[in-house]
Amino acid sequence: MKKLIFLWPLLFFACNSTPPPENNTIVDNTPAVNLPKVTHPFNEENAFQFVKKQVDFGPRVPGTKQHAKCHQFFVDHFTKLADTVYLQESTATTFDNKTIPIKNIIAVFNPLAKKRIILCAHWDTRPFADQDTENKNKPILGANDGASGSGVLMEMAQILNQNRIDIGVDIILFDAEDWGDNTGMTEDSYCLGSQYWGKNTHIPNYKADFGILLDMVGAPNAQFGYEGYSLKNAHSYLSLVWETAIAAGYDRYFKNFQRGYITDDHVYMMKYTGIPVIDIIDYDPQTDSKFGAYWHTHQDNMDAIDKKTLKAVGQTLVNVIYNY
């Protein structure tokens, strides 16, 4: 029986805390596994349309009407497909002293299974285009930075609904990831939704084997390197995902090089739960940010999305899960 569960926790105020988990005690001993290439097909056209639908709402800035409409879109989608859906709601204070809502969505498949995998992304968009040359104070559409990961996971939910497996899979869409201070002057200003979830998991003492975070996974000719915290704290699972991608022929996207350390949702997931999580995130050596030229600009529209990239990421996830 499907359940829709509302979680109404206390207020959450973003504040400084200990640094990200550079010296944590996560134990990661999973051996590398050679996985078969063929499994259930991932439909990149569906994923592309899910991305477009989000973008059509407009910027999904927390507290706006567009944000509320997109939230309902997700709730309707996952309620039809998952065994249980948790709606985790709270508030946070941003680095610029705005009080915003947090609306995390957790779609649970096979809730009784002890062996579990997390698939996650953020779904909100940045309220300003600080990396652009004009209209810097206007919110961005966030086609790749936000909608791409959520779109892939919406299609993953359809696959999981139609092709049941013995392990448990939890799809988490984090809110309030992108309202952060790009100057680096405010500690822990990003990833407010995952910080809240890490401190208040939807199930007390929640555990999973590992997690995969998607962030900016739709750009044309995207490159995904080894993110620093992923390599340090979840190296076996990073190898598992990259080997699976390469075995499926996606070596043009999943590259064998190390990029820098990125403070993303996975950092706080690991910090507060001890669950190893890797980050699949776009890398562009041609830009100062090492993200695409679209990053935090108004160029982050549907032109920043390529179906082939969505396919590479989505099919890799399917292959990992169904052969785990």
LUMFIVO-639690 format. One record per residue: y negated, z, x negated of N, C-alpha, C, O, CB in turn. Coordinates in pm, whole numbers, plus 50000, padded with zeros to 5 digits. Atoms other than C-alpha are relative to their C-alpha. Glycine has a CB too. Layout:
BEGIN
YZXYZXYZXYZXYZX/...
END
This chain:
BEGIN
501205000049916500005000050000498745000049912498635008149820500005012350095/501215000650079496614990649860499055011250038498945015050155499314986450017/500944989249976494045017849820498654996549939498584990549832500535013349942/501355001350052490285016849776499465014249988499295021150088499094991050092/500354986150026489135049149616498575000849950498224994349851500985006349899/501374998050041485495059849591499915012849917500425023349958499045000650123/500194988550086484585083249307498525003449997497694995049960500544997349856/501414996049993481355102649349499775011549903499795023149945499595004150145/500174989550100480725121949025498565005049992497695000350065500454995149864/501334994750022477735141848905499144989949924499654980049871500075013249924/500915008950070474655125548754500354999549852500805009449794498545004450019/499775001750142475015111648403498714995949933498064986349975501114989449974/501235003250071472105111548162500364995649858500995003049783499025012049999/499725005050134472315090047852499275008649899498095011949918499574985149987/500624991650101471645110747544500684997649866501724991049859500085014950039/499395001550131472345112047173501285008149991501405018750053499025004249890/498754992850022475825122247066500494996549861499774990449783501074996450109/499465002750133478065119946763500144985049979500244977550076501355007049981/499925014350028478305086146588501284993750053502245000950081499884997549851/498785007049960480825059446694501155003549908500935008549798499784985050001/498814994350064484405065946580500384993649869501414987049860501154999150093/499645005450130484315055846215501095008449934501855003449850498784999249911/499024991150062486465085946126500885006650105501175018650096499295010749916/499204994149893488555090846438501455001549956501814998149843499914991450128/498604997250034492225100346451500954991850085502074996250111500305014850018/499135008649921493615071746658501204995749916501044991049803499234987750052/498785004250068497225064846560500434986550056500584985050177501145010650016/499705013749958498155027946570501174994949917500974989849807498754990749984/498815003550075501725020746464500834988950064502004987150030500865012149981/499255010649933502714991546687500324988949902499404983649838499214994550119/499665010650095504644965946480499584986350053499454984350173501515000049973/500315013749960503684929346480501234993850065502364996550026499564991549878/498915006049924505764908746722499764985050010498644980650036500115006350141/500095014349979506474871546733500234997050148501314999850200501014992349910/499935002149856505784861047091500224985450033499754976649961498745005150067/499865013949955506854829747278498664994550047497795002150089501044999050111/501265006449964504104804747355499814998550151498704999950202499914986549934/500135004349861504874796247715500125011950095501055019950084501064989550033/499944989849895504134819348007499234994650120499034982550130499415014049950/500705004749880502234817748337498684993249961497974998249875499725011750096/501225007250037499364792448322498745007150050498715012350161500034985950055/501324994849963495764804848324499144988450047499024978349977499335007649880/500785010849940493524783848549498535001549960497815009750017500155000050153/501374999150049490254778348362498974995350102497824999650098499864992049873/500925004549896488694760248659499655011650093498495013450130500614988350080/500274988249918489094791548871499055009649928498105014749987501305007250035/500844990850077487594812848594498574995049992497625002850004500575001849859/501335005950008484664788848558499245002250132498065005750131500094984949967/500644998149871483944790948931499645014750024498635017750086500904995050111/500324985849988484104828948917498765003449917497935011549960501205008749955/501214998050080481514828348637498794994550075497765001250084500154993149862/501125006549929479314804348835499565008150122498365009450149500404985950043/500344992149882479494825749148499155012149961498185015450031501275004650073/500804988750047478184855548953498584995549965497605001950003500665006649879/501315005050042475364834948802499174995950121497954997550122500174988049904/500715004149879474484821449146499315011750070498335009750142500964993350096/500674988349943473624856849254498655002349933497765008549991500875012549986/501194997250081470934857048984500305011049901501455015249888498805003950089/499794988950094470434883948720500595012250070500095016350176498685003849930/499344988549939472724913448794499545012849931500345020049870501564998649991/500594988350063470404940648673500255012250088499985011650208498484998049976/499714988249918471454975548789498815004350084497685005550035500445011649911/501024995649907469514986649093499354989050081498524991750167498965007249926/500595011249927468634951749219500924995450113502094999150118499714988349905/499205005549892469804933549531501094990749947502204990450000499104992550099/499005009150058471574907549317501185008049943502345004049956499354991349888/498974991150056473474935449144500905005250113502125005450098499355011849924/499234994749887474544950249480500884989350063502024992050099499065005950104/499225010849941475674916549616501184996149912502284993649961499134987850024/498915003550092477714908749306501065011049998502255008149990499454997649859/499064988849994479284943349318500934998550120502145000450107499255013350008/499175001849881480494936549672500964988349983502094988750030499124997950123/499165011650031481834902849557501235004349919502345000049948499204989549922/498884994950079483974920549297500925008850083502155007550078499485007949879/499204990749919485114947549538500904992250096502094995250108499095009750078/499205008149906486254921749795501134992849928502254992249978499104989850072/499005007650076488084901549530501155009049955502325005849980499354993449878/498954991650056489964929949365500765007850107501945010850089499415009649900/499304993049893490764948149688501114991450059502144996750101499015004050109/498975009049948492704917449803501204998849907502304995549951499414986350023/498985003350099494714915649483500675012049934501875011549906499394991649894/499474988650075495174949549317500725009950092500535009650213498875007149926/499334989549924497384978549426499025011050039499095016550149501175005749920/500994989649976494515003249397498704995849933498714990149824500495013849946/501315002650059490784999149335499185012950003498995018950109499254988450075/500884988450010488615027749211498564995149984498294986449902500425009249881/501435002950011484845025549263499315012349944499135022450012499394995750138/500574988650071483205048149011498484998649997497964989249937500595001149856/501445001449987479535054649084499285012449949499685023749976499634997350145/500834989250050476905075548910498624994349968498294983350012500635006849875/501295005050047473435072048755499875002849851500605011049795498835006550079/500274997850142472095070148401498514998549976497814992150055500814990149912/501375001850043468755072648225499994990849880500664993449780499335013649967/500045009950107467935042748005499075004549887498365014549899499544986350056/500834996550115466205043347668498504999550034497705006349970500304990549884/501405000949959462935033747844499715008450125498775005850199499624985550026/500224989749897463285062648091500044994850143499304999650229498685006649977/499725004549864464455043248395501305006450046502265007549969500074984350007/498754995049941467035058748626500684988650073500104982850165499745012150097/499295011449943469625032648716501385004250051501945014150004500154988849894/498644997149954472895032348910501044994649904500804984849833500234994150139/498825005050071476255028348739501074997650105501395006550184500505010149889/498945003449906478945010548938501154993549924501234981349914499474990650111/498795005050066482195007348743501074996850104501175003650207500545010349898/498935004249909485114989648911501314999949922501394993649816499704985950064/498704999450066488744997048818501074994950096501345001250198500335014549952/498945006049918491484974748962501345002849934501574998749820499774984650020/498754995150057494954989248910501194992050053501344990250174500195014950033/498775007149966498194969348905501195008049950501245012149834500014985649940/498814992050031501534987648915499605014149956499835017749840500844993149891/500574987050037499985022548922501005010449952500615019949884499275005550114/499014989950040503255041548867500564997549861501245006249806501135000250099/499475003050133504085024648536499325008549894498105010149895499824985149966/500564991850107503635046948232499464991449886498464995049824501075009749947/500485009250103503255017947988498894991650060499114984350156501154991049945/501165006449939499765004248053499154992749896499114996549779499175010250074/500965007450081497274979047914498694999350078498704997150199500544985849965/501325001449940493534978647983499434986349963499494982149847499045011449952/500795012050022491634945948024498615002950054498495007350169500644987250068/501314995749954487884950948046498884990949952499044983149857499735014249954/501215007550032484424935448033498845007250068499065015950152500114984950045/501134994949923480904944048142499514989150094499674977250067498855004749905/500395009749899479424927548449498494999850028498014991050099500735002850128/501454999749981475724937048442499324990249905499954985149813499455014249980/500765008750088472984916048280498735007149951498275016850009499644986950072/501144993850066470054924048056498724998050082498474987150132499824994249858/501205000949915466754931648236498824993149932497774991349995499595013750042/501085007150068464634913947973500604990649896501714992649846499015010149932/499555010350095464914883647744499305002149867498504993749823499714985550056/500754996050119463744900847427500204990749881499404990949788500395013949961/499775009350109465244874047199499454986150027499604977049945501484999249972/500565012949965463484845447375498574998849947498005008649898500024997850153/501385002250045460114830047287499015000250116497805000450094499904986749928/500874999249882458774831147643500725007550111501945008950109499584985850049/499454992249889459264851247961500895011449952501965013950008500794990950094/499204989550062460504879847748500275011750094501275018850079499315005049876/499864988549910460024905148028500794996950126500955005550213498645005250038/499225003749883462084886148282501505001449971501924999149857499674985650044/498564998250021465834893048332500714986849976500264976250020500615007150119/499235012150031468444868448207501154998350099501565007950165500545000749855/498895002849910471224851648404501335005449947502215008850026500114985050023/498804994050056473894863748165501284992950035502264999250075500095014050044/498785007449971476414835948215501115003549901502245006349941499734984949996/498994996450099478194843047888500015015049972501075021149962499764992349870/500104985850028476924878047819500095007950129499095012650183498695003349925/499734992749876478494894648119500964992650090502084997250113498725002550074/499205006849898479834868848362501274993849944502274992850016499174989350067/498815006850053482294851548127501215009349996502305005550041499724994649860/498884990750005484444882248066500485004050138501685004750163499625012349923/499634996349863484344892448432500724988650070501674990850145498765004150079/499355011649938485254857048540501434998249954502314995350035499224987449969/498635000750052488294856448313500875010650065502025007950101500015001649847/499214989049944489424890048450500244998450150501245003350202499325013249974/499765003049859489004878648810501204990750016502024992450106498754993850065/498845008949996491464850548741501265007349954502345004850007499774987749912/498864991950042493744874948557500555008150116501775009650129499605009349886/499554992349884493854895848875500844991550093501824996350150498805005850076/499225009049915495104865649071501394997849940502384997550013499284986650018/498715002150066497854859648815500865012450013502055011350042499804996449851/499244987649991498904896148816500495002550143501565008250162499155011849953/499604998549861499024896049196501184991050035502054994850112498834997250093/498995010049966501224865049209501255000749912502294995349948499404986349989/498894999450095503484873148912500155014549953499615018349849499764990449878/499924985750026504444909648914500765002949871501694995649835500685007150117/499354995850123505444927348593500275014950006499755021950092499154996449877/499594986049999506964961048505498945009349942498845020849983501285001749924/501024991550059504094973948294498795001050093498634992950184499584994849862/501224998649922500824986148440498834993349930498744993649808499695014650025/501215006250054497564967248393498815005350078498815005250201500084984450007/501224995049939494144982048461498834991249957498494990749838499755014949962/501195008250027491184958248486498775008550029498615013650140500004986950086/501204991849984487904976348430498774991449976498634985149871500025012149903/501305006550017484484961048487498965011049983498685018650075499654990850123/501004989750031481874983048320498614995150039498264983450020500045003649850/501395002849964478334984348449499085005749892499525013149804499655006150139/501064994150083475074992248265500314999549851500035009049778499785014450041/499735001850143476224978847929498784995149925498584998849809501154990349980/500955008250074473234957447845498545004650009497654997449965500084986250048/501374994949993470154979047918499785009249880499605021349896499745007550136/500094991950120469854990447557498814996449913498134986349936501264998749922/501135001350091467304993747279500414991749879501214996149797499485013849955/499645009050109467524964347038499355003749868499674997849764499644985950036/500644996150125465314981546782500895009149916500635011349798498685006950028/499144990750070468105005446691499435014049989500005022549921500284994849864/500664987050008465765034946739500605010350095500375022350078498544998550028/499454990849901467675049747033501524999849992502144989550022499534996350142/498554999350017471235061146970500714999650136500255005850232500405012749923/499165000749881473885053047231499254994750122499534999050234500575013750031/500785005149887471415033447447500724989050077500414986350193498674994949952/499195010249933473915005847525501255006450060501555018150036500384988649901/498644996249954477245008047710500005012950082500865021550063500935001749880/500094987749921476215034547961501165001450098501625012550125498685000350077/498864999449908479005025248203501285004349932502035012449987500204986850065/498774996250070481785028047947499895014149942500895021149930500304990049889/500174986150042480295060347811500355009450115501025019550097498555002749952/499684991549885480505074548160501515000150028502105010750048499234995250126/498565000749973484065062048216500795007949894501735015049928500484985450003/499284993050106485185075547878500005015150019500975021949986499414996649867/500104985549977483975110347973500585004150135500865015950158498555004449992/499544997149863485195107648334500964989050045500654981450137498795001150100/499065010649966488235085048348500415000950147500435011750205501245000849910/499745000649856489235073848697501225008450040501345012650155500214985750043/498874990949981492475093748661499915010649890499775007049773501404992449997/500084989650105492375127548480501084998049894502244995149925500145014050063/499075001550114493985125648134500624986049996501774984449954501105010550008/499525013949998494335087948174500414995549859499744998649761498924990650056/499505005350126496365070747901500414985450019500854981450127501195008449948/499525013850004497115034747811500444997249857499985003749764498914989850048/499535003550134498905018547518498854994649916498674998649801501134989850008/501145005650069495854998347423499144992450100499514990950217500444990649885/500905007549914492934978647563499444987849930499404987249807498875008850046/500645012050051491294944647521498674998350073498644997050195500914987350018/501335001949944487544941147575499564985549979499734980049870498995009849934/500555013650008486004907047651498495000750008497945006950100500584991050113/501465000349997482354901247567499524986749942499754983849824499405012049920/500475013350041480754866647549501194991449957501334987949839498975001249884/498765007150030484034847547573500054986150064501134980950091501195008150047/500005013049935482914814647726499224989149932499144978049985499505001550135/500905009750062480634796647482500764987849946501914989149903499215006649886/499385011950061481394760847370500265002549851499395007349779499104987550020/499634998750142483224761147035499845014249948499485016349832499164990649916/500124986050039483224799047029500955003349885502024997349872500275009350119/499144994750105484624817146728500135015150019499155022150041499434996649858/499724985849987486254851246751500615004949869501725001149834500945002950120/499494994150124486634870546426500445014350023500385019450135498934999549891/499544986149990487994905146353498795009250003498115011049902500945003649881/501104990349989485414929846484500385012749924501545016849926499685003250150/499734989150093485074959746249500725012050057501725016450001498755004549943/499364988349941485944988846478501404996650052502305005050047499145005750114/498675004349953488834968946627500984999749885502115004349897499924986050067/499135001050117490244962146281500335013649943501465016149900499354991449893/499814986750057489794997946168500905008850085501755016050033498665006749981/499364990349912491155015946473501134994450086501875002150147498985006050089/498975006149914493454991046651500564987449934500764977350000499434996750140/499675012250076494584967046378501294993550046501384981250046500105003349854/498735005849956498144962546506499834991950127500414981150143501045010950021/500245007149874496934952546850499104987949978499254977750045499375009550104/500815011650037494304929946698500904988949947500744977349985498945003949894/499055009950053497094912546504500854994050111501124982050111500895006349893/499185004649889499194910346819499274989350081499854978950114500395011850091/500785009549920496414892647011499724987349922499874976349976498685006450045/500325011950079495424869246728501254991549974501194979249981499355004049865/498775007550021499034859646652500424992650126500894981350121501135009349954/499675006249872499594852647019499114987950027499594977550070499875010150115/500935011149979496484830947040500334988249909500344976749954498565004549975/499715010750095497374811246729501324993250034501444981050021500065005549857/498715005849961500974806446846499854990650118500624981150133500995011050034/500245008549884499574791047166499094988249968498774980350056499395008250113/500825011450041497424766646967498505002250009497744992550013500344988350081/501424997149984494064784146996499365004849870498435012949872499805010450108/500524995950131493394788146624498574995149976497895000349888500914994949890/501395004550016490104768946658499025010250055497835009950022499794986550071/500844989549944488774798946853500255013549932499305020549896500255001350151/499644987150059490634828846708500174998149850501184992649804501315005850065/500095002750143489704828746340500445012149917500305023649960498574996049963/499554989450090491124848646050498895003849902498965000649783501274995549923/501054994650087487944864645917499455012750064499545014650186498864989549977/500584987649949486264898245949498504998450018497804993849928500315011749904/501424999549974482864900946111499555014549993500355023249959499654993750138/500514986450013480654931846122500485009550109501205005650200498534999749998/499724989849899480984963946320499014998450115497804997450092499915014249938/500845002049882479654960246676500205011850094501325014950135500344986650070/499944989049903478814989546902500054993850139499034989950195498785009749986/499765006049869480304976747226500795010050082501075021150036500774986349987/499314990649911482144992547518501255006049938501585017649964500374993050130/498754995050057485354995747316499795012249911500685020649900500684989249920/500294988650087483675020447077500065013050078500655022850033498634998349933/500054987849920483065045747352501335002750070501685014250094498884999250103/498674998049944486455039847511500885007349899501595016849934500634986550039/499194993650104488095049047181499495013949969500285023249950500004991649873/500604987250037485675077247107500395011150097500705022350055498494998849995/499804989649901486265095747433501425001150053501775011350113499084997750114/498634999249949489895087547517501064998949891502215002849913500234989150100/499025001950106491575079447185500894987950019501804985649939500855012049990/499205012149976493015047347333499484988949908498284986149909499924995550151/500475011050085492905018947076499614987950082500354983550170501074996149900/500535011449925490814989947205499414989949903498694993649811498915004550104/500595010650083489954956547045498944992650079498944992550202501094990349951/501115007349940486864935547111500104985349965500034981749847498645005849954/500095014550020487054897847156498574996250034498174996850150501064992050089/501435002249981483424887847107499534988249915499984986549801499205012749965/500475012350064481594855947014499315002849866498665013049847499034992750094/500624999150133480464850146655499394986549966500044976149977501035004349891/500685012350039477914824546541499315002349866498295009249860498974995650108/500584997750133477174823546166498624993749982497934996749884500934994749894/501275007250015474124801346226498805007850051497675003550032500084986850072/501114992349944472024828246398499855013349927500805018449868500215002450150/500254987050064470424860146265500825011050065501305020149997498525003550007/499274989649928472144880746534501514998849979502255008550001499684999250148/498575003450012475544864346458500664998550136501884997350145500725010749920/499565004249868475844858746833499454986050023498754980749937499545010050112/500505013349973475074825346997498494999850018497865010250039500684994350123/501455001549982471544811647025499585004150141498405007150163499574985649973/500274996249861471784819647399499775014950017499205019250117501134995750088/499904985449986472084857147333498665006450034497685004849960500555006149872/501194992949952469504877747526498804990750017497654994649995499645011249904/501045009849969467554846247614500294993750135501344996250195499904989249888/499805007149874467124824747922500914987949984501214981150082498664995650057/499005010550023469484799547762501405004650040502344996650041499994995849854/498684994849961472344821947872500254996650147500315005350233500085015449977/499725005249866473034800348177501354992849997502124994649902498864990350048/498695006349994476004778948279500234989849888501374985949863500184993350134/499825008850116475344755547985500655007449884501165001149791498664994449956/499384991850105476594784247769501475002850028502095011049960499255013149985/498604997749962480034782547935500814987149986500394976550031500095005350145/499095011350020482914759647838501375003950055501915014450019500094995949849/498694997049939486144758248038501105001249895502045009049912500374989250101/498974999550104488174752247721500055013849934501125018849900499754989149895/500054986750060487004785247576500575010450096501325019250055498565003749961/499444990949900487784803647900501524999150003502215009250015499424997050139/498565002250002491254788347889500645006749880501675013449894500314985049998/499424994250122491874799247529500095015250010501105021249973499164996149878/500014985449988490894835147601500945004650111501755013750091498575005050027/499174995849887492554837647941501484998149976502275007050007499604992450122/498585002450025495844821847836500555009649895501715013749902500234985649956/499584990250100495974844647534500295013550065501295020050033498935001649891/499764987349930495624875047760501304999650080502095009150076498845003150093/498785001249920498354862547992501225000949910502175008249940500004986850078/498845000150089500714856047702500275013749939501425017849925499784989949889/499834986650054500094890247552500645009350103501615016350072498655005749954/499554990649899500654908847877501444997250044502245006550056499074999550120/498685003249944503724890448001501104999749895502274997949928499944986750070/499004998950105505464893047665499965013549928500595015349824499824988949900/500184987250068504484928947583501255008650016501305019849966498755007450054/
END
